Amino acid sequence: MSRVPSVSPDEVRPQDEGSALVIALVAILLCSLIAVPTLRYAMTVIHSSQVVTNKSIRQEAVKGGLRVALADPIKLYDTCMGAGLTTAVDLASPGLSTNVTTQCFLMNNVTAEDPANLRSARAVTQYGAVAPMSTPIPAPYQGTSYTNSLTDANEWLTKQTQTSQFNRIWLPYLPAHALDIRTATPYVMPAGYMNTGYTSCTVYFPGTYTDALNIAGSTPVFFASGVYYFENTIKISGNANVVVGDGALDGCTTDQRAVFNAIDAPFTHNITGIGATWVLGAGASLTVDNSTAGNASLAFNRRYVATTDVSTAVSAGVSIESVNGRTSTTGSSDLLINGQIHIPLSKINANTDATTQSYKVSTLVPPALPAAAPTPIIDISMTSTATMKVSIPGYVSVPQGAVRINATSPANAANKTVQFGGGILAAQTIISAAIPPSTFLFGIDNPYTQKVFKIVSTSDGAPLVTSTAVVQVNSNGAYAVNSWSVQ
């Protein structure tokens, strides 16, 4: 039997004694090599994240500056009128916790029409008639050798074109018109759907009107944008406040509100483009007078139509036009009175007579000159001292009708605003000697209708962030952002 010798505990010595400490030290070293850079990276990220957050806050704040400016384009258009390339106009702040300064600079102006295409400002077509010479913008065309002969009565036809061309007489085609028969009773806007400042409003929609319209009350009236065809009289008097078409000048409502909210609004509204064109056929005429107590006002918005709208594109830039020609038992033809007047039959296009499209030629043809005053197709009558406003910024083409602007005395001509700013073509024009030249415009006013602004919004504090946008803004409220950078 073997025997294991006994030993004391102090004599036992395992072979791996102390290795755990080494492993622990190695583990600590390895962790430190990983943890320290990780912590440093985390600290850097946290610091950078705050910088990025601050920058993001300021970027959104300066974007808000542009958005606030474009929230009301018409106000922006008016507010920045006084700006220049290096002259800033301050705009409203977005009102955020981060302060933002917004300014606009004017870079360019665009007129309603290309000056190179400006038509004759005033022209007459009847033998013996003379186009008034006040404020020639550009100089009016009128016959230089009118004599009592057919050749001279045709003289104006050698200068006419179907499009607006420089120093030529514009005889536009008629637009297609809706055949929906409208009544003389307007539609009523319910409470809450009027523009600011109006407590009531009535609306007319584009279509065909065979009944007379007599607008004299104090309730504001809005004609929605589009083409209107009238076969009877239109009279604006008393306290009438009439805006024709949507656009830069606010009416008591808008096209969109009228369509959706007018009580019993027609299913077919016929609204096209912006602004409106009135076509006068048969016995239709327009009269504005202040013989009754009140302050009559009639204002058109300039007519804009997309070129792709083939049925009404020819109405662009036209406020009022007549259906021209003569109707007899054998049909319709040119209005031709030897030695007195020659007006071509109105057309829809080069190949289509207007009378084949439910138009009736105007019967308001003035007698040969000199003669008693004719029945005007457009008559502005100032017979009292009450104020009056008539603003027609588009073209007026009534070549076989008379246009009369009459004041019974200089006192009655005061406090009046009468503006035919798109040019005028008429058989004859009758303007009272009592009307001072400062009272009215009777030619072409080619206003700025689009402005190009640079809108700069800058944040305070650090980091400094700037938003720079180049924006086109139209007087009617349409706008486009050409470029926008935030840095």
Secondary structure, DSSP 4 states (H G I P E B T S, - for coil): ---PPP--GGG---TTTTHHHHHHHHHHHHHHHHHHHHHHHHHHHHHHHHHHHHHHHHHHHHHHHHHHHHTSHHHHHHHGGG--SS--EE------SS-EEEEEEEEEEEESS-GGG---SEEE-STT-----SS-SSPPP--SS--SSHHHHTGGGGGEESS--TTSEE-PPPPP---PEEPSSPEEPPTT-SPTT-S--EEE-SEEE-S-EEE-SSS-EEE-SEEEEESS-EEE-TT-EEEESSSSS--SS-HHHHHHHSTT--S-----SBSEEEEE-TT--EEEE-SSSS--EEEEPPPB--TT-TTTGGGTTEEEEE--SEEETTEEE-EEETTTEEEPPPEEETTEEGGGGT------PPPSSSSSPP--SEEEEE-SSS-EEEEE-SEEEEEEEEEEEEESSHHHHTTEEEEE-B-EEEEEEEE-TTS-GGGEEESB---EEEEEEEEEEEE-SSS--EEEEEEEEETTS-EEEEEEEE-
